[in-house]
């Protein structure tokens, strides 16, 4: 009877590959470039009164980046503080939020991702409060 030994090295490499793939932000690419930032929702008050500021608050939701050339969409959830990171290949993307209703909505912004760098942005989410 022959005893089959598991290929420990292949198993370990597979585990490492799965761990690396599950770390960091969603998206595509090798992890060295993309878009990161924060989504902030405002205004929060119908009338801002001097001495009583009404700053925007973090927005929990889905950020979407659409590749201008291919129309491919990449999405990522923001955390409780509105922060997000989306790994992307170098290129030009239109970034906004996904919403089932309007408001809230975010005016799309064009972002260029350079090789080996993350573009830092703020996504301004309009609450519709006036």
Secondary structure, 3 states (H helix, E strand, C coil): CCCCCCCHHHHHHHHHHHHHHHCCCEECCCCCCEEEEEEEEECCCCCCECCECCCCEECCCEEEEEECCCCCEEEEECCCCCEEEEECCCEEEEEEEECCCCCCEECCEEEEECCCCEEEEEEEEECCCC
